[in-house]
Each structure stands twice: as C-alpha cells, then as structure tokens.
C-alpha cells in the first residue's frame, strides 16, 4: 500500500511591522574565564580622576572637621561674652567683657589673604589646563608646571606677608595695654587665642606650600602633581574662609 503524506502547515514567524528578524537573545554570562562579565558600564572606572576624587574627599572631610573646630571656638567666644561675675564689693553680678579696638592692620591683612587665595586658585586651575596637561602626557614638556609655579610662589609670599601683618597686629594691641598675660581682659585674651590658632593653621598652610613646590620638581606623573596642588589649594581656601568668619565675629560680635 503506497505511503501517503499529509501536508502540515508550516509555522511561519510573524514579524512586526518595521522589525526585521528575530528579537535579540538574552545571553547569560558564562562561568568560565572568557571575560563574560567584562562590562565597563557596571564597574567604576579606575584611573587618575578616581584617585583625585578620593584624595579630595579625604582632604575636604578633614577640613570640615577643622571648620567645626573654629565654629566651636566662636561659640565659646559668645558664651564667655555673656558670662557674669559677682563683684565682691557690691555682691552684684555684672559682666566683665570690655570690647577691644581691633588694630586697623587686620583689614589690610585680610586683603592680602584674599589676594593670596586668588593666586592659589589661579595656580590650581593652571595645573588642570587641558591643553598643557595633554602636552605633558605626550612628553612635549611641562607647560602646566611652568604656569603653576609662579602663582604658587606668589601665594607663598602673600601668606608670609599675612603672618607678618598678624604679628604686627599683636604688637599694636600690646602697645595699647592689652598684653597677653594673666591680667588680660577676656576680650583681649580671645583676640590672641583666635588669631593665634588661625595663624598656626596658616603656618601649616605655608609649610604645605613649601612641600608642594618642592614635590612638583620630582613628581614624574602629571596626576600626582595635580593632586598636590589641588589639596594645598583647598586647604588654603578653607583657612581664608575661617579667617573671614573670625574677623566678622571680632568686628561685630563684641
């Protein structure tokens, strides 16, 4: 008996209008070592920019704690100003805070410090100038370094000038009869404490500038030089902001 063949309908794949072929197949990552999970979008990019961000985060976190220290110092300033003491003769409570006239040189010192933070920012921007950095990457010289060093040197000179001006302010206040000793008034005592602590922080900034200038000569990699200048700049800017805060407190807070 001859075999009979029945024709079955062939299933044809339906295509949506405007789409050709089958939809893409979702591939599962293999467990072998063939680099199946090598997707750059799922991994944080490693490189100089990440290192810069990490160092900057650490520096800014430390500076935030430093600004908190100055804020606590301001709180002590106002708390002591509002304090009362009992007069042993009259047995009455009265305040012993007598405002101190600030030496005028403080305002000149402030202008010098503001100018120094401007030169520091120019130095920071110079070390990140793209066209110069590209030339350094290609080994065509160190144009970014040549642009940065003069501005760092100017910042160092202005920082030293500010510290010298603060010392003159101390001398002027002492000449007015407000020496820093056991008989100092509360207002003059806080003046010396506030300016002295800020001066110590700025001396650390001057030391950081000296280290930065020295390191730029022997650091071979561009990103390391950028990190050195960037960290020093953020410290210097923070100390300028701290001084402006303290000056406003001393001028208007008394």
ABEGO torsion letter per residue (X at the ends): XBBBBBBBBBBBBBBBBGBBEBBBBBBBBBABAAGAABBAAABBBBEAAAAAAAAAAAAAAAAAAAAAAAAAAAAAAAAAAABBBBBAAAGBBBBABBBBBBBAAAAAAAAAAAAAAAAAAAAAAAAABAAAAAAAAAGAEBAAAAAAAAAAAAAAAAAAAAAAAAAAAAAAAAAAGBBBBAABBAAAAAAAAAAAAAAAAAAAAAAAAAAAAAAAAABABAAAAAAAAAAAAAAAAAAAAAAAAAAAAAAAAX
